[in-house]
Amino acid sequence: DSAEGVHPSPAGNYRITDLTLNDPKSVPVRFGLNLSAVKVLNLVESENRNPTDAEKDILAQYSGWGGMSELFAYEPTAAWAGKAELLKAELTDDEIRDAASSSTSSYYTPVPVGQFMWKLVQRLGFEKGVMLDPSTGANGLFLGTMPLDLAHGVALQGIEMDTLSARIASKLYGLAAIENKAFQDVKKPNNRFDLTITNVPFERITPTDLKHNKGGYSLHNYFINKMLNLTAPGALSMMITTSNTLDTVGTHLNEFSEKAHFVGAIRLPSGIYSATQVATDILVFRKKIEGGKFEGVPIEEWTTVGEDESTGLTINNYFLKHPEMVAGKLEKITGRYGNEQLRVAPEGDLQANLERIATAFPDKIVEREAVKEAKSIDDIIPAPGTIKEGGAYINDKDEVCLKEDGEEVKFPIATASEQKRAAIARGYVHLLDQVRATLRSQKTETNDAIVRAEQTKLKKYYDHFVKKFGPINDPKNSAVFSEFTDAAWVIALEEYDPDTGKVTKIADIFTKNITGIASRPDRAETDHDALAMALDEFGYPNL
């Protein structure tokens, strides 16, 4: 129960309307805002409730600890000692360590830049689907600036390594799925997301990831490479990254070009991030798709570099050929270690410059395979046993497997814990196959007895699973299969109360025909209604 007089807001998604939210602020001001946000987070978590609208505004002011590394020194200086004690009073030792590790790389994107990127996303043709931000940040800029006209057609997913930031983002975006993991530790199927968008982190490390970093790229280029892998064919991938990504010749650009067409780039003014003068670019890619019409910028134009006459610096040939894509004036400055580096001096109003540059981008280039017209029942609802990329299945040796990059990956069963995970995945596969069989019967059979027989089988599989493992959406179960392709069909079989750990309702598919021909409703009141509508019109969870 919430405290007397406190009226929590519904668990919806926060809307970022303050254009100055992420503007550079002095370190003392940022520290005060961060401390207030941490106190609110601890309060709402201790009372097990959603934050009020006013509390969400405070949470959204959290900006990370970039530029505050002195807070976490073994013996902080006199200027920082008092602040360090205040922070220690609010955070656990583990949270302090997490905060310390993020103090060198957490800088937040200005709100107008986030809003502009969404406008560009819409110009390029994105309308609906599943969106992933793999470096969400606490206030979830790309979640909170998404245009309202996309809200009902876009499912939001976020990944955030910092525990404190992930907790805040989860409170701000109650309808989004926020994972508290490093991107390199997150396993998601390739070719899955309708939009990937983020501000990639700036840090000089090389993630170990045999699947997505075979080239041994630095963190920012690793992020881009993995984002392109996860993006669906014909869909968009957009990110803010250091200018070094394009201005440094390397195998990373060649690998990017093999996967996606380069739509264009915008070089942003330096100094838009607090405490750093780094030059940054907005990069826009469209994943390659078989038979696609869009070809993008010629490969040789953006995978090579040349000398800029005005500065003598080496920059990407794309900007040499398209100087209008630079939102400022290129300058050469001396870095902190005496090295020559690029600076983009601001010229005029940033927002006006971005709006001007946007007109150079093409219109409506998204070509998603998922929106093609269904020709048969197999196009609408896959047959039981169908194996999709990222999907779990049982092979002909009765082994539980996952399809990754087209290859069979067996669930390990060496320990008791691994055996239980494999057993849960096996139960999931039986449920998914029977959901498919039930939906196909409802879509194709005129004999009600056949439909009821499939529903009975589904209920039998469901009851068996619950008896053996507990509710489908119990965290210990959903953690096994929530990222599998088509997991939404199984997850939607029940409504689950995490506070009581009990199922409050089972889905209509057990007793009703949810795919029958009917007049199409214009909105869904619940997640299950939305699933039924999507299945009826598209044959898959087209969120």
N, C-alpha and C positions, 0 to 999 in steps of 0.2 A: 504493500500500500504506500502511496505517496504521502509526503508530509502534509499536514493541514494547511490549506490555503494555496498549495502548489497544484497547478493544473498542467500536467505534461501535454505536449503536443502529440498528435498521432505519429506513429512510426513511419512518417513519409520521408521524402528526400528534401534536404535543405536547398534553398534557392539563394545563390550569391547575387546580391543586388548592389552591394557597396563597391563601387569601382575602385576605391582606394584601399581595399582590404589587404592586398598583397604589396602595396607600395613600400619602397624602402623606408624604414623607420630607424631611429637611433637605437642602439643596443639597450640602454636602460628602459626605453618604452617597450621594446619587444619583450624584454625579460618580464616586465610587469604584466603584460598581456598574456604571456605564456603561463606565468604562475597562476593567474586568475583562471585560465582555461583548465589547468591541471586540478585546481581545487574544485571546479564545477564537475569535472569528469569523476573525481573521487566521490563527490556527493551523490550524483545520479546513479553511479554504480552501487554505492552502499545502500541506496534506497530502492535498487532494482526497478528503475523506472526510466521512461524516456525523458529527455530534457525538455523544458519549456522553450517557447520560441526565444525568449530573452536569453536563456542559458545557451541555446544553439548559437546565438550571435556571439556570445563570449567564447564558446568552443572554437568557432570559426576564426577567431583572432590568433589562434596558436600558429606560430610560424616556424617551428623547429629551432634548433640551437646553432644554426650557421653563424659563424663569427663570434661565438661565445665559448670557445674551447677552454678559456681560463676558468670557467665554472667547474670544470672537471679535473683540474690539476690536483696533484697529490697535496700540495700546499698552495692554495689559491693566494694571490696577492691581496693586500689589504682592501683594495677596491672591489674585489670579488668575493672575499671570504663571507661577508654577511649574506650575499645573495645565494652562495652555495649552501649555506646552512638552511635558508628558507626553502630551497628546492629539496634538500635531503629530508625535510620534515614532511614532504608530500609524496616522495617517490621511494620505492623499495631499492635495494642495492642493485638488483637486476635491471630495473628501469633506469637507474642512474648510468649503468654501464651501456645500455642501449642508447641513451641520450648522448653520452660521450662519443660513441662511435659514429653518430650522425652529425656531430657538431662541425665537421669539416666540409660536408657536402650537401646540406639541406638548404636550398634556396628556392623561394616560391615564385611562381609565374604571375606576372601582373594580370589582374582580372580582365582588362580590355583586350589583352593578347589572347586569353582563353576564349572570350566571346567572339573575337574575330576568327579564330580557328574553327569554331563551330559554324559560323556563317560560311566559311570556305568549304567545310565539309558538306553543308547543304547545297552550295552552288555546284559541287562536284557530283551530287546525285544521291547522297546517303539519305534514306528516309526512315528505315526501321531495321531492327535486328539486334544482335548482341554486341555490346561495346565493351572493350577491355582497356583499362588504364593500368599498366603494370608498375607505375610509380605514383600512386594516388596522392600521397601527402595527407596531412591531417584534415585540411579543409576541403580536400577533394575538388580542386578547381574545375577539372573537366567534367565532374559529375554535377557540380553546383551551377555551372554556366550553360548546361545543355538547354537549348531553346524549349519553351513550353510546348510548342507544337510537335515536338518529338517525344514528349514524356510518355505517352500511352503506347508507343510502338518500339521503345528501346529498353532492353534489359541491361542494367549496369553491373559490371564486374570490376573490382579494383584489387590491386595487390600492393601491399605496403610492408616493407621490411621492419620498420621501426614500430615496436609494440605500442608505445604511447600514441603515435600518430594513427595507427590502425584502430585503436580503441576509440579515439575521437571521431575518426571517419565513420565508424560503425554507428556511433550515436547520431551523427549528422545525417547519415543516409540509411535510414531504416529499411528501405526497399532495395538496397543494393547488396550484392554479395562481396564482402571485403575479406580478403585473406591476409593474415599476418605472416608473411613469408618473404624471403628474398626471391626475386624473380628467377634466379638461377636454380632455386629449389622447387619451383612450381612446375608440375607436370600437367600440361594441357595438350590436347591433340592439335596437330597441324591443320591448317586450312579450315579453321573453325569459326573465327570471329568476323562479323560484318564490318567492324571498325576497330582499329587499334590506334590509340592516341595517348600521348604523354609528353612530359618534359623529362627526358632521360637524365639520370643522376650523373654528376661530374666527379669522378674519382679515378685515380691512377691505379686500378687493380685489373687483373685479368681473370675473369671467372672460369672455373673449371666446369665444363659442360660438354661432354663428348658428343652430344646430340646437336646442340645449337652453337657451339663455339669451336668447331674443328680448326678454324683459322687462328685461334689464340688471340682474339681481339680484346682491346681494352673495354672497360665496362660500358661506355656509351655506345660503341659500335656493336658490342654484344647485344645490348638491348634492341637496337635497330634490327639486327639480324634475326633475333628470336621473334620480334614482333612481326616481321615479314613472314616468317614460317607459320605463325599462328593465324595470320590473316587469311580469310577465305579468298579463293580465286575470284577476280573481278571486283574485290572490295578494296577499301582505302586503308592506308596506314600513314599516320601523320605524327611527327614528333619535333620537339625542340631539342637541338643538340649543339655542342660546341662547333665552331667553324672548322676545327681540325678534321672533322669527319669528311668534309668535301675538299678541304685544301691540302690534305695529305694523300698522296698516291699510295695505294696499297691494294691488297687482294680483297679487302672488305668491299670496295666499290664494285669490283667485278662480281663478287658473290651476290651483292644486292641486285645487280643488273640481270643476273640469271633468274631471279625470282619475281621481279617486279619491274613495271615501267615507271620511269621517273617523270612525275607530273610537273614538278618545278620546286623552287626554293625561294625563301625570302631571308635576306640577311638583316638581322635586327640591330638596332642601336646598342652600343655597349653601355653598361651602367644601369640597365633596367632591373638588375638583380642587386639586392642589398649586399654590400661588402665585396663585390667582385666586378671587374671591368672586362670580363671575358666576352668575346664576340660570339654570338649565337645565331643559328639558322633555324627556320622552320622548314623541314623537309616534307615533301608530299609524294607518296608512292601509290600506285594502283597495282595490286597483285595480278600477275599474268593469268590469263584464262584461255583455255582452248577455244579458238574461233573468235576471240575478242577483236573488236574493231579498233580500239585505242592503242596507239603505239608509243605515245609519250615523246619525251625529248630524246634525240639521237644519243645512243650510248657513248660515243666518242666525245660528245660535247660536255658530259658531266662526270666522266670517269678519268679525265685528264686535267692537268694544271698548266698555267702559264704565268708570265710576269705582268703584274699590274704596273703600268707606266707611271702612275702618279705617286706610288709608294715604293716601287721596286720590290715589293713582296710577292711571293708565290701564292696565287689563289686559284680556285677552281675556274676552268674555262667557261663554265656556265655563267658566272658573274661577269667575266670579261666580255662575253657576247651579249649578256642581258644586264647592263648596269642599272637599268630601271628597277631591277628586283632587289636593290640595296636600299633599305629604308634609312638612309643617312649618307655621310661622306666617309670614304675610306681614308684612314690615316695610319702612319707608322709611328709607334711609340716604343720607348725602351721599357722592357719588363723589369720586375723586381730583381732579377738576377743578371741584368745587363743585356739581355737578349732582345732582339728586335721582334715586335709582335704587332698584330693588327688591332686597330681600334676603329669602330664605326661611330663617328661623331653624329649626334642627333641633328637633324635639319627639319625644322617645321614641326607640325603636329603629328605625332606618331599614328594616331588613329586615322587621320586623313591620308597619310602615306600608305597605310595598310589597305584602306579602302581602294585607293588608286591602284595599288599593285594587284589586288584581287581580280581586277578586270582582265589581267593578262592570263589568268587561268582558264582552262576550258570549262564548258558546262556539261553536266550530266554524263559522266564517264563511268559510273558504277555499272557493272554488268554481272549481277549475282546469279549464279547457277540456280539458287534455291527458288527464284521467282519464275522459273520457266513453267510453261503450262504442263500440267500432268496429263500423260497420255494413257496410263493404265493404273490399275490398283497397285502395282508394284512401285509406280512413281509416287503414289499417295502415301501408302503405309507399307513399309518394308515387310517382306515375309519373315516369319519366325526363323531365326538362325542367320538372318542377314548380318554380315560383319562389316561395319563401317570403320573408317579410320577413327581411332580413339575409343572404339567400342570393346566391351568384354564379350567373351564367348567361350563355349566349351568345345574343344577340338575332338577329333575322332579317337583320341586316346583317353577321353574323359578327363582332360586336364583343363583347368580354368586359365584363360589367356587374355591378353590385351593386344589389340592391333595398334602398333606404333610405327609410323613411317612405312606402312605396308608389310611389316614383319611381325611374326608371332612372338610375343613376349609372355612367357609362362609366369604365373603367380608363384613366388617362392613358398615352399612348405617345409623348410628345414626346422623351424621352431614351432612351438605351440601357438604363439601369437600369429605367426605367418599362416599357419594352418587355419586359424579362425578367420583371418581376413579372406583367405581363399574360399572358405565355406560361405561367408557372407556374399562374396562376389558370385559364387555359384547360385545362391538363392536369388540374387538380383537378376542374373541371366534368365532363370526360369520365369521370374515375374515379367521381365521385359518381353520375352517371347510370347507369353500368354496375353499380355496387353495387346501386342500386335495381332495375335490371332483373334482376340475379342473384337478389336476395332475393325479388322478386315471382315469379320462376320457381320458386324453391324452395317458395314458399308455395302456389302454385296448380297447378303442372304435375305430372302423374303420369308423364310420359314422361322418363326419366332422361337421354336423349340431348339433349333440349332444355335441361335444367338444365346438363349438362356443356358444351354449346355456349356458354351464357352465362358459365360459369366460365372457359372458354378466352378469350372476349373480354375479360373482366376482367383475366386474367393478361397478355394482350397489351397492354392499356392501361397496366397497372402496370409492366411491363418497359420500355415505351417511355418512361414518365415517369422511371423510375430511370436509364435510360441517358442521358437528356437533362439531367436536373436533379440526380440523386442521390436518396438515400432520401427518402421522403415526410416523415419526421420530422426530417430535417436542419434545424437551426434556420433556415437561410436560406430554406428552402421553407415550413416550418410558420408562419413569421412572416407569410407572405402570406395564409394562409387559416385560421389556427387559430381566428379569431373568427367565421368564417362560420357561418350556421345549418347544422346537420347535418354540420359538419366532423368530428365524432367518428367518423362512419362511414368516412371516408377515412383518418383518423389511425390507426384500429384495424386497418388492413390489414397492418401490420407491427409488429414489436417492434424497437426501435432502441437501440443502445448508444451513448450520447453520448460515452463515453470513447474508444471506438475509431472512432466515426463509421460503424459498419457495422450492417446489418440482421442480427439474430440469429434471426429467425423470421418467416415470413409467416402470415397468419391462416388459420383453417380454412375460411373461406368459399370459398377458391380450389379446395378439393378435397372439402369435405364439405357436407352439407345442415345448416345451422345453425338452420333455422326449422321443422324437422319436429316433428310432435306427439309429445311424450314426457312422462314424469312430470317435474314441475317440481323441480329441485334447490333446496335451501334456502339455498345460499351459492355464491359464485364464488371460485375460487382465484386467478384472474388478471383483468386488465382486459378481456381478450378474452372470457373466459367470461362476465363481467358483461354485456358488450355483447350477446353471443349470447342470454343469458337475457332481457335487456330487449327485444330484437327479437322474441323468441318470444312473450312475454306481452303487450307493449304495441305493438310495431311501430315503436318509435323508442327512442333511447337514454335511457330513463327512469331516470336515475342515482339 
